Amino acid sequence: MTQDREPGFDTLAVHAGAAPDPATGARATPIYQTAAYVFDNVDHAAALFNLETFGNIYTRIMNPTEAVLEERVAALEGGTAGLAVASGHAAQYVTFHTLMSPGDEFIAARQLYGGSINQFNQSFKKSDWRVVWADADDPSSFEAAVTDKTKAIFIESLANPGGVVTDIEAIGKIAKSAGVPLIVDNTLATPYLCRPIEHGADIIIHSLTKFLGGHGTSLGGILIDCGTFDWLASGRFPTLSEPCESYHGIRMAETFGDFGFAIAARVLALRDLGPCISPFNAFLLLTGIETLSLRMRRHCDNALAVAQWLEGHDKIAWVNYAGLEGSRYRELAKKYCPKGAGAVFTFGLKGGFDAGVKLVESVQIFSHLANIGDTKSLIIHPASTTHRQLTDEQRAAAGAGDDVVRLSIGIEDKDDIIGDLEQAFAQL
Ligand SMILES: *Cc1c(COP(=O)(O)O)cnc(C)c1O
């Protein structure tokens, strides 16, 4: 069968990167549960260690099951290559380790996942990487924060948990004129809802733990090299453009071209820092991705129905879902997430902090936990959990004030999801 057309998104979600196993005919991607790989001979080993040939050495650096996952997500995002690692936070750490030198700065949206705010504020400081915060709702605040030490701009496409839709294109233009890569955390949207590469992203980050894996079983993260940034011309990123001591003086961006960033992140950062993903987790995440669009459609339909129902409820002060006609993010959502505004959103309880605590203790179908992007509906009161480490000011800026409840709507029957909230509200 010959086909002229490029495979569509749903076909890529099932097939990209995979083929029946040549050794056994196994149709599912095998779990290559091995730490290391036998060399053909001494010359082959030398060529692998010199990066003169592609192949497997040791699972801290690469693994065939993980390679399928990397190729699959890179195909869905339209990037040149991916690097799967142990978690979303590991993907962020490996990315910045590849870009930054001590004393460098990067600009990040203040409206981020709480864990990313902690990582950037606290842990990155130990490497002397300084985060400068800007406002996702005001692209010009990124421009104002650029200095000659700026090495990257970091945003979330849909921001967790504030219901923010970021103007990726506007901020991408600022990154471009500053001569730095735009990094987009696309976890909440997934490539099914949003394709950051079409709006100026140079590097895409995912927590695979969430909607991509989709079942709440496995931690994982990935970085995608979009192949769009010219590291050699820039000359401001020595890891990519300078001769590399541990590989006989090759320059990563010269030898590996438009996937040089992904290779450098793998053979330098991941090799030395070590946060590799397990082959078993890669297998589970890969299996989840096969149904990504089916699940995302259902997640979005259910989320819209729940948000519309909440809007009319007398115990609710406000609902922040970009799928609602009245949302301040409606126009941005139509542009960046035309198929739906995702399934994670927040609402405000008139009863404040105490009502939030009571609500999460009264639900039955919803699970009270610190995760999102499961087939199961999830609920959390950020002020008493995920965002409790932050100051009141940071909480408010992150959209996680005392009255805020965050939902991650699952794929159950929507009447049951709404019914559960109804019985829990009756107890407030
Ligand atoms: C969960 C999450 C992360 C961190 O991912 P882990 O897999 O938990 O390390 C980063 N960004 C966003 C938007 C997230 O939701």
Ligand as a Chemical Component Dictionary entry (heavy atoms), coordinates in Angstrom:
data_LIG
# 
_chem_comp.id                   LIG 
_chem_comp.type                 NON-POLYMER 
_chem_comp.pdbx_formal_charge   0 
_chem_comp.three_letter_code    LIG 
# 
loop_
_chem_comp_atom.comp_id 
_chem_comp_atom.atom_id 
_chem_comp_atom.alt_atom_id 
_chem_comp_atom.type_symbol 
_chem_comp_atom.charge 
_chem_comp_atom.model_Cartn_x 
_chem_comp_atom.model_Cartn_y 
_chem_comp_atom.model_Cartn_z 
_chem_comp_atom.pdbx_ordinal 
LIG C1 C1 C 0 3.378 17.623 37.164 1  
LIG C2 C2 C 0 3.928 18.735 36.395 2  
LIG C3 C3 C 0 5.309 18.928 36.299 3  
LIG C4 C4 C 0 6.312 18.035 36.997 4  
LIG O1 O1 O 0 6.238 16.734 36.488 5  
LIG P1 P1 P 0 6.615 15.424 37.348 6  
LIG O2 O2 O 0 6.429 14.311 36.382 7  
LIG O3 O3 O 0 5.661 15.383 38.515 8  
LIG O4 O4 O 0 8.015 15.624 37.806 9  
LIG C5 C5 C 0 5.764 19.995 35.543 10 
LIG N1 N1 N 0 4.909 20.832 34.917 11 
LIG C6 C6 C 0 3.580 20.671 34.992 12 
LIG C7 C7 C 0 2.682 21.611 34.270 13 
LIG C8 C8 C 0 3.032 19.626 35.728 14 
LIG O5 O5 O 0 1.710 19.473 35.792 15 
# 
loop_
_chem_comp_bond.comp_id 
_chem_comp_bond.atom_id_1 
_chem_comp_bond.atom_id_2 
_chem_comp_bond.value_order 
_chem_comp_bond.pdbx_ordinal 
LIG C1 C2 SING 1  
LIG C2 C3 SING 2  
LIG C2 C8 DOUB 3  
LIG C3 C4 SING 4  
LIG C3 C5 DOUB 5  
LIG C4 O1 SING 6  
LIG O1 P1 SING 7  
LIG P1 O2 DOUB 8  
LIG P1 O3 SING 9  
LIG P1 O4 SING 10 
LIG C5 N1 SING 11 
LIG N1 C6 DOUB 12 
LIG C6 C7 SING 13 
LIG C6 C8 SING 14 
LIG C8 O5 SING 15 
# 
